[in-house]
Amino acid sequence: MKILLSKFSVLFLFLLSWTSFTTTEAYDALDPTGNITIKWDILSWTPDGYVARVTIFNYQQYRHIESPGWQLGWTWLKKEVIWNMVGAQATEQGDCSKFKGDPPHCCKKTPTVVDLLPGTPYNHQISNCCRGGVVSAWAQDSATAVSAFQISVGQSGTTNTTVRAPRNITLKAPGPGYTCGPAKTVAPTKFFSDDKRRKTQAMLTWNMTCTYSQFLAKKSPTCCVSLSSFYNETIVPCPTCSCGCQNNSQTGTCVNQKIASVIQASGKNNHQPLLQCTQHMCPIRVHWHVKTNYKEYWRVKVAITNFNYNMNYSLWNMVAQHPNFDNVTKLFSFNYKPLSPYAGINDTAILWGIKFYNDMLSQAGPLGNVQSEILFRKSPSKFTLDKGWAFPRRIYFNGDNCVMPPPDSYPWLPNATPKLATSPFIVLLITFFSVLILMQGIHVEIS
């Protein structure tokens, strides 16, 4: 009996741990190695501490950090203070009353640091700083997928054995979606001079790795997908209440489309959704339309609509998974780059806007949409319009997984077996005849 209970306990704990991992959605099948790595390089020692360069690398293929930018926080292990910063600033100075003369930049035990804004004077800048905390996705623009600042730390120790790494790293980008691991000592970073003829290295280097969870960032989805095709009049809408319902107070206020013309944008993005009233209540809807079928090609139209009156999506991107992305011929008005998270499989692509043309998705209204068309070459071994093959398997917008319609609702070919409409009358008719046949059978047995 004890052995049976022991096995049951182990099984229960295993199932509990499995469900706890799956609900956070921290693992992304389309970007299995994506993360944000924070590198803390101690460049030199000072009389009471050190000078370090802190670099944030966004190795996520399609998830970027948008305005108002990242916030980096930590807890000092000892009595460290920040004497000075270049390329960033602490949001609060804290209590520096015990220091005479010029006080430190920050005396808080748990400082929070933010990037400086564009236009910062050059003597307060370093390379890869001062973009307001906005960091691009790696696949979209690796050159701007890095952010950095310099920090001078005091009261910390002045050798590799006396200095201690910060603890409890937090990254808000924006919101609480990232979970960061502890600092790990790694091989010191090597630096090259401008002429590439001299190489130096850091005194000490720590790495912190942060991973994203959509569940932690937002309790409900933020986008949904609708479908249509040239061969069927049915337009499959986003599933009802994909991102919430109108009577759910957590979704915020929604505005009827008939009075949307009186809505005045506040002029600043406060990131509190003010949505157009819809049956799905999502800020973003992606519509995939199978437009044309040629002899050797087929064409798809993709439209992205913004239903949020308080939000402009700058540097937006969309990721789609479809087996024919290995035969993309041409894209109109969007940038395109294949993503191959697994060797030998090329079924995923990232799409984003063209700079100064449609790289910003405006607030809800007449201009609150972007669209493009994709021309695919047919693959004889794969191509078919039957059984929903022409529609994507998965779509992400700005790194968040969008809600797809159920597969049995996809538009079907005219020659396919039509779906049986089950009305109350038909159910009643079938029930009546079933009872009639049953009674007739009983009558035969009695006679």
C-alpha positions as CSV (number, residue, x, y, z in Angstrom):
1,M,0.0,0.0,0.0
2,K,2.8,2.4,0.9
3,I,4.6,1.6,-2.4
4,L,1.4,2.4,-4.3
5,L,0.9,5.7,-2.5
6,S,4.6,6.6,-3.2
7,K,4.2,5.9,-6.9
8,F,1.0,7.9,-7.0
9,S,2.7,10.9,-5.2
10,V,5.6,10.8,-7.7
11,L,3.1,10.8,-10.6
12,F,1.1,13.6,-9.1
13,L,4.2,15.8,-8.6
14,F,5.4,15.1,-12.1
15,L,2.0,16.1,-13.6
16,L,1.9,19.2,-11.4
17,S,5.4,20.3,-12.5
18,W,4.6,19.6,-16.1
19,T,1.5,21.8,-16.0
20,S,3.4,24.6,-14.2
21,F,5.9,24.7,-17.0
22,T,3.4,24.7,-19.8
23,T,1.2,27.5,-18.5
24,T,4.0,30.1,-18.6
25,E,4.7,29.5,-22.3
26,A,8.3,30.5,-21.7
27,Y,9.5,28.0,-24.4
28,D,8.9,29.2,-27.9
29,A,8.9,26.5,-30.5
30,L,9.6,29.1,-33.3
31,D,12.5,30.7,-31.4
32,P,13.8,27.9,-29.1
33,T,17.1,29.7,-28.3
34,G,15.7,33.3,-28.1
35,N,16.6,35.2,-25.0
36,I,18.0,38.6,-23.7
37,T,21.5,38.3,-22.4
38,I,22.9,41.0,-20.1
39,K,26.7,41.2,-20.1
40,W,28.3,43.0,-17.2
41,D,32.0,43.7,-18.0
42,I,34.2,45.2,-15.4
43,L,36.7,47.4,-17.4
44,S,38.8,48.9,-14.6
45,W,39.2,49.2,-10.8
46,T,38.8,52.4,-8.9
47,P,39.9,53.3,-5.3
48,D,36.6,51.9,-3.9
49,G,35.0,49.9,-6.7
50,Y,35.0,49.5,-10.4
51,V,33.9,50.9,-13.8
52,A,31.7,48.5,-15.9
53,R,30.0,48.4,-19.2
54,V,26.6,46.8,-19.2
55,T,25.3,45.5,-22.5
56,I,21.8,44.2,-23.3
57,F,21.8,41.8,-26.3
58,N,18.3,40.9,-27.6
59,Y,18.9,37.5,-29.2
60,Q,15.2,37.0,-29.8
61,Q,14.5,36.6,-33.5
62,Y,11.2,38.5,-33.6
63,R,10.4,39.9,-30.2
64,H,11.6,43.4,-29.7
65,I,11.4,46.0,-26.9
66,E,9.2,48.9,-27.9
67,S,8.5,52.3,-26.4
68,P,8.7,53.2,-23.5
69,G,11.7,50.9,-23.5
70,W,13.5,48.6,-21.1
71,Q,13.9,49.1,-17.3
72,L,16.7,47.1,-15.7
73,G,16.7,46.5,-11.9
74,W,18.8,44.5,-9.4
75,T,19.7,44.2,-5.7
76,W,23.2,45.0,-4.5
77,L,24.7,42.3,-2.3
78,K,26.8,44.7,-0.2
79,K,26.6,48.5,0.4
80,E,27.3,49.4,-3.2
81,V,26.5,52.9,-4.6
82,I,26.5,54.2,-8.2
83,W,28.9,57.1,-8.4
84,N,28.3,57.9,-12.1
85,M,26.5,56.6,-15.2
86,V,27.0,57.3,-18.9
87,G,24.3,56.3,-21.5
88,A,21.7,55.6,-18.9
89,Q,20.4,56.9,-15.5
90,A,18.8,55.6,-12.3
91,T,15.2,56.6,-11.9
92,E,15.7,57.5,-8.2
93,Q,18.8,58.7,-6.3
94,G,17.7,57.3,-2.9
95,D,19.1,58.4,0.5
96,C,22.7,59.7,0.0
97,S,22.7,61.9,3.2
98,K,25.8,60.1,4.7
99,F,28.0,61.3,1.8
100,K,29.7,64.7,2.1
101,G,30.5,66.8,-1.0
102,D,29.2,65.5,-4.3
103,P,26.7,62.8,-3.6
104,P,26.6,59.5,-5.7
105,H,24.3,59.2,-8.7
106,C,22.2,56.5,-6.8
107,C,22.4,55.1,-3.3
108,K,19.4,52.7,-3.4
109,K,19.8,49.1,-2.5
110,T,17.5,48.2,-5.4
111,P,18.2,50.7,-8.2
112,T,16.2,50.8,-11.4
113,V,18.0,52.0,-14.6
114,V,16.5,53.3,-17.8
115,D,18.1,54.3,-21.2
116,L,18.6,57.9,-22.1
117,L,16.5,59.5,-24.8
118,P,17.6,60.4,-28.3
119,G,19.3,63.8,-28.5
120,T,21.3,63.3,-25.3
121,P,24.5,65.4,-25.4
122,Y,27.5,63.5,-26.8
123,N,29.5,63.7,-23.5
124,H,26.7,61.6,-21.8
125,Q,26.6,58.9,-24.6
126,I,28.4,55.7,-25.3
127,S,27.9,53.4,-28.3
128,N,24.5,51.6,-28.5
129,C,22.9,53.9,-26.0
130,C,20.3,56.7,-26.0
131,R,17.4,55.2,-28.0
132,G,14.8,55.5,-25.3
133,G,15.2,51.9,-24.4
134,V,13.9,50.7,-27.7
135,V,15.7,47.6,-28.9
136,S,15.0,45.8,-32.3
137,A,14.5,42.1,-32.7
138,W,17.6,40.2,-33.9
139,A,16.2,39.0,-37.2
140,Q,14.6,42.4,-37.9
141,D,17.8,44.5,-37.3
142,S,20.7,43.1,-35.5
143,A,22.5,46.4,-35.5
144,T,20.0,48.0,-33.2
145,A,19.2,44.8,-31.2
146,V,21.9,45.9,-28.6
147,S,21.7,48.6,-25.9
148,A,24.5,49.6,-23.5
149,F,25.6,51.9,-20.7
150,Q,28.6,52.5,-18.5
151,I,28.4,52.5,-14.7
152,S,30.9,53.5,-12.0
153,V,30.3,51.5,-8.8
154,G,31.6,52.3,-5.3
155,Q,31.9,50.5,-2.0
156,S,32.0,47.2,-3.8
157,G,35.4,45.7,-3.5
158,T,38.4,46.2,-5.8
159,T,39.5,42.7,-6.8
160,N,37.9,39.7,-8.5
161,T,37.6,37.9,-5.1
162,T,36.0,40.8,-3.1
163,V,33.6,42.1,-5.7
164,R,30.1,40.6,-5.9
165,A,27.6,40.4,-8.7
166,P,24.2,42.0,-8.4
167,R,21.3,39.8,-7.5
168,N,17.6,39.5,-8.3
169,I,17.9,40.9,-11.8
170,T,14.6,42.3,-13.2
171,L,13.9,43.3,-16.8
172,K,10.7,45.1,-17.7
173,A,10.4,45.7,-21.4
174,P,7.7,47.0,-21.0
175,G,5.7,45.0,-18.5
176,P,6.7,42.0,-16.3
177,G,7.1,39.5,-19.1
178,Y,10.8,38.6,-18.5
179,T,12.3,36.2,-15.9
180,C,16.0,36.6,-15.4
181,G,18.4,34.0,-14.0
182,P,21.3,34.6,-11.6
183,A,24.6,36.2,-12.7
184,K,27.2,33.7,-13.9
185,T,30.9,34.3,-14.2
186,V,32.0,33.6,-17.8
187,A,35.2,34.1,-19.8
188,P,36.2,37.8,-19.8
189,T,35.0,39.7,-22.8
190,K,37.7,40.8,-25.3
191,F,37.7,44.2,-26.9
192,F,39.4,45.4,-30.1
193,S,40.7,48.9,-30.6
194,D,39.2,51.1,-33.4
195,D,42.1,50.1,-35.8
196,K,41.7,46.4,-34.9
197,R,45.4,46.2,-34.0
198,R,45.2,45.9,-30.2
199,K,43.0,43.6,-28.1
200,T,42.2,44.1,-24.4
201,Q,39.9,42.2,-22.1
202,A,37.6,42.8,-19.1
203,M,38.8,42.2,-15.6
204,L,35.7,40.2,-14.9
205,T,32.5,39.3,-16.8
206,W,29.1,38.3,-15.6
207,N,26.3,37.0,-17.8
208,M,22.6,37.2,-16.9
209,T,20.0,35.5,-19.2
210,C,16.3,36.6,-19.3
211,T,13.6,34.7,-21.1
212,Y,10.1,35.9,-22.1
213,S,6.7,34.5,-21.0
214,Q,3.6,35.7,-22.8
215,F,1.5,34.4,-19.8
216,L,3.5,36.6,-17.4
217,A,3.4,39.7,-19.6
218,K,-0.3,39.6,-20.4
219,K,-3.0,37.4,-18.8
220,S,-5.0,37.4,-22.1
221,P,-3.9,37.3,-25.7
222,T,-3.3,40.5,-27.7
223,C,-4.1,39.5,-31.2
224,C,-6.3,37.1,-33.3
225,V,-6.5,35.8,-36.8
226,S,-9.4,35.8,-39.3
227,L,-9.5,33.9,-42.6
228,S,-11.1,34.1,-46.1
229,S,-10.6,32.7,-49.6
230,F,-11.6,33.3,-53.2
231,Y,-13.2,29.9,-53.5
232,N,-15.6,30.3,-50.6
233,E,-17.9,33.2,-49.6
234,T,-17.4,32.3,-45.9
235,I,-15.3,34.8,-44.0
236,V,-14.1,33.1,-40.8
237,P,-13.9,35.8,-38.1
238,C,-11.7,35.9,-35.0
239,P,-13.1,33.6,-32.4
240,T,-15.5,35.3,-30.0
241,C,-13.9,36.8,-26.9
242,S,-10.4,35.9,-28.2
243,C,-8.8,38.6,-26.0
244,G,-11.7,39.2,-23.6
245,C,-15.3,40.2,-23.8
246,Q,-17.0,43.6,-23.8
247,N,-18.7,42.9,-20.5
248,N,-15.4,41.9,-18.9
249,S,-14.1,44.9,-16.9
250,Q,-10.5,43.7,-17.2
251,T,-10.5,44.4,-20.9
252,G,-11.0,48.2,-20.3
253,T,-13.3,50.5,-22.0
254,C,-14.3,50.0,-25.6
255,V,-15.7,52.5,-28.1
256,N,-18.5,51.9,-30.5
257,Q,-17.4,52.3,-34.1
258,K,-20.3,54.7,-34.9
259,I,-18.8,57.3,-32.5
260,A,-15.2,56.5,-33.2
261,S,-14.8,59.8,-35.1
262,V,-15.1,61.8,-31.9
263,I,-12.3,59.9,-30.2
264,Q,-9.3,62.2,-29.8
265,A,-5.8,60.6,-29.4
266,S,-4.1,61.8,-26.2
267,G,-0.9,62.5,-28.1
268,K,1.1,60.1,-25.9
269,N,1.1,56.4,-25.7
270,N,0.0,55.5,-22.2
271,H,-0.3,51.8,-23.2
272,Q,-3.8,51.6,-21.6
273,P,-5.9,50.0,-24.3
274,L,-8.9,52.0,-25.5
275,L,-10.4,49.5,-28.0
276,Q,-13.0,49.6,-30.7
277,C,-15.9,47.4,-29.6
278,T,-15.6,44.1,-31.5
279,Q,-16.7,40.5,-30.9
280,H,-13.1,39.5,-30.3
281,M,-11.9,42.5,-28.3
282,C,-8.3,42.2,-29.5
283,P,-6.0,45.2,-30.1
284,I,-4.7,43.6,-33.3
285,R,-6.4,41.4,-35.9
286,V,-4.4,39.7,-38.7
287,H,-6.5,38.7,-41.7
288,W,-5.2,36.0,-44.1
289,H,-7.0,36.0,-47.5
290,V,-6.2,33.4,-50.2
291,K,-6.6,35.7,-53.2
292,T,-5.7,34.0,-56.5
293,N,-4.8,30.6,-57.8
294,Y,-2.5,30.7,-60.9
295,K,-1.1,27.8,-62.9
296,E,2.3,27.8,-61.2
297,Y,1.7,30.3,-58.4
298,W,-0.8,31.3,-55.8
299,R,-1.3,34.7,-54.0
300,V,-2.2,35.6,-50.4
301,K,-3.2,39.0,-49.1
302,V,-2.3,39.8,-45.5
303,A,-3.9,42.7,-43.6
304,I,-3.1,43.8,-40.1
305,T,-5.6,46.1,-38.3
306,N,-5.1,48.1,-35.1
307,F,-8.2,48.4,-32.9
308,N,-6.4,50.4,-30.2
309,Y,-7.0,54.1,-30.1
310,N,-4.2,54.7,-27.6
311,M,-1.3,52.8,-29.3
312,N,0.9,53.2,-32.3
313,Y,2.9,50.1,-33.0
314,S,6.4,51.1,-34.2
315,L,8.8,48.6,-35.5
316,W,6.0,46.0,-35.6
317,N,6.6,42.6,-37.0
318,M,4.5,39.5,-37.8
319,V,5.7,35.9,-37.9
320,A,3.8,33.3,-39.9
321,Q,4.3,29.5,-40.1
322,H,3.2,27.9,-43.4
323,P,4.8,24.9,-45.3
324,N,5.0,27.0,-48.6
325,F,7.3,29.6,-47.1
326,D,10.2,27.6,-48.6
327,N,8.9,28.8,-52.1
328,V,8.2,32.5,-51.5
329,T,8.6,34.4,-54.9
330,K,7.8,38.0,-54.1
331,L,6.4,40.2,-51.3
332,F,4.8,43.6,-51.9
333,S,5.2,46.4,-49.4
334,F,6.6,44.3,-46.6
335,N,10.1,43.2,-45.7
336,Y,10.6,39.4,-45.5
337,K,13.2,37.1,-43.9
338,P,13.0,33.3,-43.5
339,L,13.4,31.9,-40.0
340,S,14.7,28.4,-39.6
341,P,14.5,27.4,-36.0
342,Y,15.3,23.8,-36.9
343,A,17.7,22.6,-39.5
344,G,16.2,21.5,-42.8
345,I,12.8,23.0,-42.1
346,N,12.0,26.3,-43.8
347,D,8.3,26.9,-43.0
348,T,8.5,30.1,-40.9
349,A,9.0,33.7,-41.9
350,I,9.1,37.2,-40.3
351,L,7.4,40.1,-42.0
352,W,7.8,43.7,-41.1
353,G,7.2,47.2,-42.5
354,I,9.4,49.2,-44.8
355,K,11.1,52.1,-43.1
356,F,9.4,55.5,-43.4
357,Y,6.6,53.8,-45.3
358,N,4.6,51.4,-43.2
359,D,7.0,50.4,-40.3
360,M,4.5,52.1,-37.9
361,L,1.0,50.7,-37.5
362,S,-1.1,53.7,-36.6
363,Q,-3.8,53.9,-34.0
364,A,-7.3,52.7,-34.7
365,G,-9.0,54.6,-37.5
366,P,-8.8,55.0,-41.2
367,L,-4.9,54.7,-41.2
368,G,-4.9,51.9,-38.6
369,N,-4.0,49.1,-40.9
370,V,-1.1,47.8,-43.1
371,Q,-1.4,45.2,-45.8
372,S,0.7,43.4,-48.3
373,E,0.5,40.4,-50.8
374,I,2.7,37.4,-50.9
375,L,3.3,35.4,-54.1
376,F,4.2,31.7,-53.6
377,R,5.4,29.3,-56.2
378,K,3.5,26.0,-56.1
379,S,5.3,22.9,-54.8
380,P,3.8,19.9,-56.7
381,S,4.5,17.6,-53.8
382,K,2.9,19.9,-51.2
383,F,0.4,22.3,-52.8
384,T,-3.3,21.9,-52.3
385,L,-6.2,24.2,-51.3
386,D,-8.0,21.3,-49.6
387,K,-8.4,20.8,-45.8
388,G,-7.2,24.3,-44.9
389,W,-3.6,23.8,-46.2
390,A,-3.5,27.3,-47.7
391,F,-3.9,28.9,-44.2
392,P,-1.1,29.5,-41.7
393,R,-0.5,27.1,-38.9
394,R,0.5,29.8,-36.5
395,I,0.8,33.6,-36.5
396,Y,2.6,35.9,-34.0
397,F,2.4,39.7,-33.8
398,N,5.2,41.5,-32.0
399,G,6.2,38.1,-30.5
400,D,2.8,37.2,-29.0
401,N,1.0,34.1,-30.2
402,C,-2.3,35.1,-31.9
403,V,-5.6,33.2,-31.4
404,M,-6.4,31.1,-34.5
405,P,-10.0,30.0,-35.5
406,P,-10.8,26.4,-34.9
407,P,-9.6,24.2,-37.9
408,D,-13.1,22.9,-38.6
409,S,-14.3,26.4,-39.4
410,Y,-11.8,27.1,-42.2
411,P,-13.3,27.9,-45.6
412,W,-13.6,24.7,-47.6
413,L,-13.5,24.0,-51.4
414,P,-16.8,24.0,-53.2
415,N,-16.4,20.3,-54.2
416,A,-15.7,19.3,-50.6
417,T,-18.4,17.7,-48.5
418,P,-20.5,20.6,-47.1
419,K,-20.9,21.0,-43.4
420,L,-24.2,19.7,-42.1
421,A,-26.1,22.4,-40.4
422,T,-27.6,21.0,-37.3
423,S,-30.8,22.9,-36.6
424,P,-33.2,22.3,-33.7
425,F,-35.9,21.2,-36.2
426,I,-33.6,18.5,-37.7
427,V,-32.7,17.2,-34.2
428,L,-36.4,17.1,-33.3
429,L,-37.2,15.3,-36.6
430,I,-34.4,12.7,-36.0
431,T,-35.6,12.1,-32.5
432,F,-39.2,11.6,-33.6
433,F,-38.3,9.0,-36.2
434,S,-36.0,7.2,-33.8
435,V,-38.8,6.9,-31.2
436,L,-41.2,5.8,-33.9
437,I,-38.9,3.1,-35.1
438,L,-38.3,1.9,-31.5
439,M,-42.0,1.7,-30.8
440,Q,-42.6,-0.2,-34.0
441,G,-40.0,-2.7,-33.0
442,I,-41.6,-3.2,-29.6
443,H,-45.0,-3.7,-31.2
444,V,-43.6,-6.4,-33.5
445,E,-42.0,-8.2,-30.5
446,I,-45.3,-8.2,-28.5
447,S,-47.4,-9.4,-31.4
